[in-house]
Amino acid sequence: MSTTNTTGSKVRVATVWLSGCAGCHMSFLDQDERIVDLAKKIQVVYSPLVDTKKFPEKVDVTLIEGSVANEEQLEMLKDIRVKTRVLIALGDCAVTGNVTALRNSWENSDQEVLERAYKLSEDLQAAVPNMVPKLLVKTRPLHEIVKVDFYIPGCPPSADLINYVLTELLVGKTPIMEGRARYG
């Protein structure tokens, strides 16, 4: 991948936050002044950091934080994969499920989570299924659902590692992760 996409403009980058804590997005922002250098080469076309409601077509690189925990996220991930050239699992939740997958030890984790989270009145209990997206029985890392091109592990990954992967991709190189990344 070069610093320009097929149309000769800036590389179109998206970031997505599924079931996670936002720590990976905070690390993305922690690139400090290096983010200014990135901004000269990329255009952020979708992110919780910008006000775009619909995932766009023809995205060059998408970084996804968090695991897939509900049906809405499952459909969104499938749509993103179709519209993205390079998909990156960002952080341990996206790579392995990590903390968000702790609920997978319960036999019916979707029901158990709802019951524990919404122990309020019976009226509210009945309304919950219409208020929140239907939970998947198990939380899943991205690669169990779609093809992932690169993995950036860490909880959260360091800003240095995120910057390294992005800058390598922008100059057409494959990032070498050996000795650079760690889980947790």
C-alpha positions in Angstrom: 0.0 0.0 0.0 1.4 3.4 -0.9 0.6 6.7 0.7 -2.1 7.3 -1.8 -5.0 5.1 -2.7 -6.1 4.0 -6.1 -7.7 7.4 -6.8 -4.5 9.4 -6.0 -6.0 11.0 -2.9 -5.1 10.4 0.8 -5.5 6.9 2.2 -9.0 6.4 3.5 -8.8 5.1 7.1 -11.6 4.1 9.5 -11.6 3.1 13.1 -14.4 1.1 14.7 -15.2 0.4 18.3 -17.1 -2.8 19.0 -17.3 -4.4 22.5 -14.3 -3.0 24.2 -13.2 -0.2 26.6 -12.0 2.5 24.1 -8.4 2.0 25.4 -7.2 1.2 21.8 -8.7 4.4 20.5 -7.0 6.3 23.4 -3.7 4.7 22.3 -4.4 5.7 18.7 -4.8 9.3 19.9 -1.6 8.9 22.1 0.5 9.1 19.0 0.8 12.8 19.9 2.6 14.8 17.3 3.0 11.8 15.0 -0.8 11.9 14.4 -0.2 15.2 12.6 2.2 13.5 10.3 -0.3 10.7 9.7 -3.0 13.3 9.0 -1.0 14.5 6.0 -1.3 11.0 4.5 -4.7 9.7 5.6 -8.3 10.8 5.7 -10.3 9.5 8.6 -13.6 8.6 7.0 -15.3 6.8 9.8 -14.6 6.6 13.6 -16.2 7.2 17.0 -13.9 10.2 16.9 -15.7 11.8 14.0 -19.4 12.4 13.2 -20.1 9.9 10.5 -23.1 7.7 10.9 -22.8 5.2 8.1 -19.7 3.1 7.2 -18.5 4.3 3.8 -17.5 2.4 0.6 -13.9 1.9 -0.5 -12.1 2.2 2.8 -8.3 1.5 2.4 -7.6 0.6 6.1 -9.9 -0.1 9.0 -8.7 -0.6 12.5 -11.3 -2.4 14.7 -11.2 -2.4 18.5 -13.2 -4.8 20.6 -14.8 -8.2 20.1 -18.2 -9.0 18.5 -20.8 -9.4 21.2 -24.1 -8.7 19.6 -26.0 -9.2 16.3 -25.7 -5.5 15.3 -21.9 -5.7 15.6 -21.8 -9.0 13.7 -23.6 -7.5 10.7 -21.5 -4.3 10.9 -18.3 -6.3 10.9 -19.4 -8.3 7.8 -20.3 -5.0 6.0 -17.0 -3.4 7.0 -15.0 -6.4 5.6 -16.7 -6.0 2.2 -16.0 -2.3 2.1 -12.4 -2.4 3.4 -9.2 -3.3 1.6 -7.0 -3.9 4.8 -8.7 -4.9 8.0 -6.7 -4.7 11.3 -7.7 -6.3 14.6 -6.7 -3.6 17.1 -6.0 -4.8 20.7 -6.5 -8.0 22.5 -10.3 -7.9 22.5 -10.4 -7.8 18.7 -7.5 -10.4 18.5 -8.6 -13.0 21.1 -11.8 -11.8 22.8 -9.8 -10.9 25.9 -11.8 -9.4 28.8 -15.0 -9.1 26.8 -15.0 -12.9 26.3 -14.9 -13.7 30.0 -18.7 -14.1 29.8 -18.2 -17.0 27.4 -17.6 -19.3 30.5 -21.4 -19.1 31.2 -23.4 -21.7 29.4 -26.0 -19.2 28.2 -23.9 -16.0 28.5 -26.3 -13.9 26.4 -29.1 -14.5 28.9 -26.9 -14.4 32.0 -25.4 -11.0 31.0 -28.9 -9.5 30.4 -30.2 -10.8 33.7 -27.2 -9.5 35.6 -27.1 -6.1 33.8 -30.8 -5.4 34.0 -31.9 -6.5 37.4 -34.6 -3.9 37.7 -38.4 -4.0 37.5 -40.2 -6.8 35.6 -41.5 -4.1 33.2 -37.9 -3.0 32.3 -36.8 -6.7 32.1 -39.5 -7.2 29.5 -38.5 -4.1 27.6 -34.7 -4.8 27.5 -34.8 -7.1 24.4 -36.3 -4.2 22.4 -33.8 -1.6 23.8 -30.4 -3.2 23.2 -29.1 -5.3 20.2 -29.6 -9.0 20.7 -26.5 -10.5 22.3 -24.6 -13.4 20.7 -24.4 -16.5 22.9 -20.6 -16.1 22.9 -18.4 -13.1 22.3 -16.1 -13.7 19.4 -12.8 -12.2 18.2 -12.8 -10.7 14.6 -11.0 -13.5 12.9 -13.7 -16.0 13.8 -16.1 -14.1 11.6 -14.1 -12.4 8.8 -10.7 -12.4 7.3 -8.3 -10.2 9.3 -5.2 -8.9 7.5 -3.1 -7.7 10.4 -3.2 -8.0 14.2 -2.0 -5.4 16.7 -2.2 -7.1 20.1 -2.0 -5.4 23.5 -4.4 -4.2 26.1 -4.2 -1.6 24.9 -1.5 -1.7 22.2 1.0 1.1 22.5 0.8 4.2 20.4 4.3 3.4 19.1 3.1 0.0 17.8 0.0 1.5 16.2 2.1 4.1 14.5 4.6 1.6 13.4 2.0 -0.6 11.7 0.3 2.3 10.0 3.5 4.0 8.8 4.8 0.6 7.4 1.5 0.0 5.5 1.5 3.6 4.2 4.9 3.1 2.5 3.9 -0.3 1.1 5.7 -2.5 3.6 4.4 -5.4 5.6 4.9 -4.7 9.3 7.2 -7.1 11.1 5.6 -7.8 14.5 8.1 -10.2 15.9 9.6 -8.8 19.0 7.4 -5.7 18.8 4.0 -6.9 20.1 2.8 -8.5 23.3 -0.6 -9.6 24.7 -1.9 -8.0 27.8 
